[in-house]
Amino acid sequence: MKILIFGRGVIGTQYAWAFENVGHTVEFYVREGRKAQYGSYVNLELWDARQSKKNRIVKEKWPIVMHEEIKENHDYDLIFISVNPEQVSSAVKYLVPRVGNATVLFFSNYWQDPQLAVQPIPRSQIVYGFPGAGGGFEGNKLYGGLYKTVQFGTLEPEPAKRDLEVRNLFAQAGFKIMVQKDVKSWLWNHFAFNAAMEAEVLKSGSFEKVISSREALDGLGRNLKEMIPVLKAKGSKLDFLTKVLSGLPPKVVSFLMSHVVFSPRSMSYALVAHNHFKVGYAVQEVITEARKYGIKVPRLYEVEHLITEQ
């Protein structure tokens, strides 16, 4: 399969590396001027949870192919979009006249209706999924990690041929496929969790400080609980993680987060600690939705003034 990764981001780069390792042709589209800025390779240092524990750490200087334009007569089989939620509309706008016959994998975090997000790309060419990966760039070095599981779902009654082809691509690369029956709700729940985390990052200044602080992790649980009425007003079902984190006492949530999910030697801790993503957009999106429905979210209001300062 010939695959185009839209942008040289943390998520796309890691999956691109995984796909190339099993024989697929992978190239990147980057904005004008970025090709010279990024250079012709990426220094990888990542955890690969598909491997046995002793072989999980990968350190590699990986050469990549980048283009600063996508030709309308391209021959890509798959275009992989995993961009920040605030970048989705501009990415789709650029791609619309350049999609051709390629399948477009929408692999991004998103708070609005994902079907509307990708219009006017033909619905029959869209596949919806969500990564199990994270980390961050520091210069030209990517500190990241790939979990074994990836999420997929469809907004149609049954998965189409393109859905199955993309799932097979990931399965052949050694990933475990998990299918979400309500992928829209799953995306919204995950976005709410991100917003809960971002609110604490706005207060403390970094992801690493949040996952190293019981007080901040306590706040994460409180933030998520505050967003439950917003999720319900959107028509979202609550997933298992949201129910657990919002249902348990905040002190219990912070204990589980600090000792299990983000224990200092864990892969999750390492990935989040290297995350240098600019926060605030997710918080603002939830606040806007809450105001639309007349729902009060006081913990988010407390950090709203910090968003423009980031």
C-alpha positions as CSV (number, residue, x, y, z in Angstrom):
1,M,0.0,0.0,0.0
2,K,1.2,3.5,-0.8
3,I,0.5,5.8,2.2
4,L,0.6,9.6,2.6
5,I,0.9,10.9,6.2
6,F,-0.6,14.4,6.5
7,G,1.9,16.3,8.5
8,R,5.0,15.1,10.3
9,G,3.3,14.8,13.7
10,V,4.0,12.6,16.7
11,I,1.2,10.1,15.9
12,G,1.5,9.9,12.1
13,T,5.3,9.5,12.3
14,Q,5.2,6.5,14.6
15,Y,2.6,4.7,12.6
16,A,4.4,5.6,9.4
17,W,7.5,3.9,10.8
18,A,5.5,0.8,11.7
19,F,3.9,0.6,8.3
20,E,7.2,1.0,6.4
21,N,8.7,-1.8,8.6
22,V,6.2,-4.3,7.1
23,G,6.8,-3.3,3.5
24,H,4.5,-0.4,2.8
25,T,5.6,2.8,1.0
26,V,5.2,5.8,3.3
27,E,5.6,9.5,2.5
28,F,4.7,12.7,4.3
29,Y,3.0,15.9,3.3
30,V,4.4,19.0,5.1
31,R,3.7,22.7,4.8
32,E,5.9,24.9,2.6
33,G,9.2,25.5,4.2
34,R,9.0,22.6,6.7
35,K,10.9,20.1,4.5
36,A,14.1,22.1,5.0
37,Q,13.3,22.7,8.7
38,Y,12.6,19.1,9.6
39,G,15.5,17.5,7.7
40,S,15.6,14.2,5.9
41,Y,15.3,11.9,8.9
42,V,13.8,11.5,12.4
43,N,15.7,10.4,15.4
44,L,13.4,7.9,17.0
45,E,13.4,6.8,20.7
46,L,10.2,5.0,21.4
47,W,8.5,2.3,23.3
48,D,6.9,-0.3,21.0
49,A,4.3,-2.3,23.0
50,R,3.8,-4.8,20.2
51,Q,7.2,-6.3,21.1
52,S,8.3,-8.3,24.1
53,K,9.4,-6.2,27.1
54,K,13.2,-6.7,26.4
55,N,12.8,-5.5,22.8
56,R,10.4,-2.6,23.4
57,I,12.8,0.3,23.3
58,V,13.6,1.4,19.8
59,K,16.4,3.9,19.0
60,E,16.8,4.6,15.3
61,K,17.8,7.3,12.8
62,W,15.0,6.9,10.4
63,P,15.1,8.5,6.9
64,I,11.8,9.9,5.6
65,V,10.4,11.2,2.3
66,M,8.5,14.6,2.5
67,H,6.6,16.6,-0.1
68,E,5.3,20.2,0.2
69,E,2.4,19.7,-2.1
70,I,0.0,16.9,-2.9
71,K,-0.6,16.5,-6.6
72,E,-4.1,15.9,-7.8
73,N,-3.1,13.0,-9.9
74,H,-1.3,11.2,-7.1
75,D,-1.4,7.4,-6.6
76,Y,-1.7,7.1,-2.9
77,D,-4.0,4.3,-1.6
78,L,-4.4,5.9,1.9
79,I,-4.1,9.4,3.3
80,F,-3.6,9.3,7.0
81,I,-4.9,12.4,8.9
82,S,-3.9,12.7,12.5
83,V,-3.7,16.4,13.3
84,N,-4.7,18.6,16.3
85,P,-8.4,19.2,16.4
86,E,-8.1,22.9,15.6
87,Q,-6.2,21.9,12.4
88,V,-8.8,19.5,11.1
89,S,-10.8,22.0,9.0
90,S,-7.8,23.5,7.3
91,A,-6.4,20.0,6.6
92,V,-9.8,18.9,5.0
93,K,-10.0,22.1,3.0
94,Y,-6.6,21.4,1.5
95,L,-7.3,17.8,0.8
96,V,-10.8,18.1,-0.8
97,P,-9.5,18.7,-4.4
98,R,-6.6,16.3,-3.9
99,V,-8.2,13.2,-2.5
100,G,-8.5,11.3,-5.7
101,N,-9.5,7.7,-5.1
102,A,-7.5,7.4,-1.9
103,T,-9.1,6.2,1.4
104,V,-8.9,8.9,4.0
105,L,-8.2,7.7,7.6
106,F,-9.6,10.3,10.1
107,F,-7.4,9.5,13.1
108,S,-7.8,12.6,15.1
109,N,-9.3,13.8,18.4
110,Y,-12.5,15.7,17.8
111,W,-15.3,17.3,19.7
112,Q,-17.9,18.1,17.0
113,D,-19.7,15.7,14.7
114,P,-16.9,13.8,12.9
115,Q,-19.1,13.3,9.8
116,L,-19.4,17.1,9.4
117,A,-15.6,17.5,10.0
118,V,-14.6,15.7,6.8
119,Q,-17.2,17.1,4.4
120,P,-17.1,17.5,1.5
121,I,-14.8,14.5,1.1
122,P,-17.0,11.6,-0.1
123,R,-18.4,9.7,2.9
124,S,-17.6,6.4,1.1
125,Q,-13.8,7.2,1.2
126,I,-13.7,8.0,5.0
127,V,-12.5,5.6,7.7
128,Y,-12.8,6.6,11.3
129,G,-10.3,5.5,13.9
130,F,-8.2,6.6,16.9
131,P,-4.6,5.9,17.7
132,G,-3.0,4.3,20.7
133,A,0.2,6.3,20.7
134,G,1.8,9.4,22.2
135,G,4.9,11.3,23.0
136,G,6.5,14.5,21.7
137,F,9.2,16.0,19.6
138,E,12.2,17.7,21.1
139,G,14.0,19.2,18.1
140,N,14.3,16.4,15.6
141,K,14.1,13.7,18.2
142,L,10.8,11.9,18.7
143,Y,10.3,10.5,22.2
144,G,7.2,8.4,21.7
145,G,5.4,5.1,22.1
146,L,3.0,2.7,20.3
147,Y,0.4,0.8,22.3
148,K,-0.7,-2.5,20.8
149,T,-4.4,-1.5,20.5
150,V,-5.9,0.9,18.0
151,Q,-9.6,1.9,17.9
152,F,-11.9,1.8,14.9
153,G,-15.6,2.4,14.2
154,T,-18.0,3.4,11.5
155,L,-21.0,5.7,11.3
156,E,-22.6,3.4,8.9
157,P,-24.6,0.2,9.8
158,E,-21.7,-2.1,8.7
159,P,-18.0,-1.6,7.9
160,A,-17.3,-1.0,4.3
161,K,-14.6,-2.5,2.1
162,R,-12.3,0.5,2.9
163,D,-12.9,0.1,6.6
164,L,-11.8,-3.5,6.5
165,E,-8.8,-2.7,4.3
166,V,-7.5,-0.2,6.8
167,R,-8.1,-2.4,9.8
168,N,-6.2,-5.2,8.0
169,L,-3.3,-2.8,7.3
170,F,-2.9,-2.2,11.1
171,A,-3.5,-5.9,11.9
172,Q,-0.7,-6.9,9.5
173,A,1.6,-4.4,11.2
174,G,1.0,-6.2,14.5
175,F,-1.7,-4.0,16.1
176,K,-4.8,-5.3,17.9
177,I,-8.0,-3.9,16.4
178,M,-10.7,-2.8,18.8
179,V,-14.0,-1.8,17.2
180,Q,-16.2,0.9,18.9
181,K,-19.9,0.5,18.2
182,D,-20.5,4.2,18.9
183,V,-17.3,5.8,17.6
184,K,-18.8,9.3,17.8
185,S,-19.4,8.9,21.6
186,W,-16.0,7.3,22.0
187,L,-14.3,10.3,20.4
188,W,-16.3,12.8,22.6
189,N,-15.5,10.9,25.8
190,H,-11.8,10.9,24.9
191,F,-11.9,14.6,24.0
192,A,-13.5,15.4,27.4
193,F,-10.7,13.5,29.2
194,N,-8.2,15.5,27.2
195,A,-10.0,18.7,28.2
196,A,-9.9,17.7,31.8
197,M,-6.1,17.1,31.5
198,E,-5.6,20.3,29.7
199,A,-7.3,22.3,32.4
200,E,-4.8,21.1,34.9
201,V,-1.9,21.8,32.5
202,L,-3.1,25.3,32.1
203,K,-2.8,25.7,35.9
204,S,0.6,23.9,36.4
205,G,2.4,24.7,33.1
206,S,3.2,21.2,31.8
207,F,1.9,17.7,31.3
208,E,4.8,16.3,33.3
209,K,3.8,18.5,36.3
210,V,0.2,17.3,36.1
211,I,1.0,13.5,36.1
212,S,3.6,14.0,38.9
213,S,1.1,15.7,41.2
214,R,-1.6,14.0,43.2
215,E,-3.4,17.3,43.6
216,A,-3.5,17.9,39.8
217,L,-4.7,14.3,39.1
218,D,-7.4,14.8,41.8
219,G,-8.4,17.9,39.8
220,L,-8.5,15.9,36.6
221,G,-11.2,13.6,38.0
222,R,-13.2,16.6,39.3
223,N,-12.9,18.3,35.9
224,L,-14.2,15.2,34.1
225,K,-17.1,14.8,36.4
226,E,-18.1,18.4,35.7
227,M,-18.2,17.7,32.0
228,I,-20.7,14.7,32.3
229,P,-23.8,16.9,31.8
230,V,-22.2,18.4,28.7
231,L,-21.5,15.0,27.2
232,K,-25.1,13.9,27.9
233,A,-26.5,17.1,26.4
234,K,-24.5,16.4,23.2
235,G,-26.2,13.0,23.1
236,S,-23.1,11.1,24.0
237,K,-23.1,7.8,25.8
238,L,-20.6,7.6,28.6
239,D,-17.8,5.1,28.1
240,F,-16.3,2.9,30.8
241,L,-13.3,5.1,31.6
242,T,-15.5,8.2,31.9
243,K,-17.9,6.4,34.2
244,V,-15.1,5.1,36.4
245,L,-13.1,8.4,36.6
246,S,-16.2,10.5,37.2
247,G,-17.9,8.1,39.6
248,L,-15.0,7.4,42.0
249,P,-14.0,9.9,44.7
250,P,-11.4,12.3,43.3
251,K,-8.8,11.1,45.9
252,V,-9.2,7.5,44.7
253,V,-8.9,8.7,41.1
254,S,-5.6,10.5,41.9
255,F,-4.3,7.5,43.7
256,L,-5.0,5.1,40.8
257,M,-3.7,7.6,38.3
258,S,-0.4,8.2,40.1
259,H,0.2,4.6,41.1
260,V,-1.1,2.7,38.2
261,V,-1.7,4.7,35.0
262,F,1.1,7.2,35.4
263,S,3.5,5.4,37.7
264,P,6.9,7.1,37.1
265,R,8.5,4.1,35.3
266,S,5.5,3.4,33.1
267,M,5.2,3.9,29.4
268,S,2.2,6.2,29.9
269,Y,4.2,8.4,32.2
270,A,7.0,8.7,29.7
271,L,4.7,9.5,26.8
272,V,2.8,12.2,28.6
273,A,5.9,13.7,30.1
274,H,7.3,14.3,26.6
275,N,4.1,15.8,25.4
276,H,4.6,19.5,24.6
277,F,1.3,20.1,22.9
278,K,-0.1,23.6,23.3
279,V,-3.1,23.3,25.5
280,G,-6.4,25.2,25.7
281,Y,-8.3,24.5,22.6
282,A,-10.1,21.4,24.1
283,V,-11.0,23.4,27.2
284,Q,-12.5,26.2,25.2
285,E,-14.5,23.8,23.0
286,V,-16.1,22.2,26.0
287,I,-16.8,25.6,27.6
288,T,-18.5,26.8,24.4
289,E,-20.6,23.7,24.2
290,A,-21.6,24.1,27.9
291,R,-22.7,27.6,27.4
292,K,-24.7,26.5,24.4
293,Y,-26.7,24.2,26.6
294,G,-26.8,26.5,29.7
295,I,-24.6,24.1,31.7
296,K,-22.2,25.6,34.3
297,V,-18.6,24.3,34.3
298,P,-17.0,26.4,37.0
299,R,-13.7,24.5,37.2
300,L,-13.2,25.2,33.4
301,Y,-14.2,28.8,33.8
302,E,-11.3,29.2,36.3
303,V,-8.7,28.5,33.7
304,E,-10.4,30.1,30.7
305,H,-8.4,33.3,31.1
306,L,-5.2,31.3,30.9
307,I,-5.9,29.9,27.4
308,T,-4.8,33.0,25.4
309,E,-1.7,33.3,27.5
310,Q,-0.3,30.0,26.4
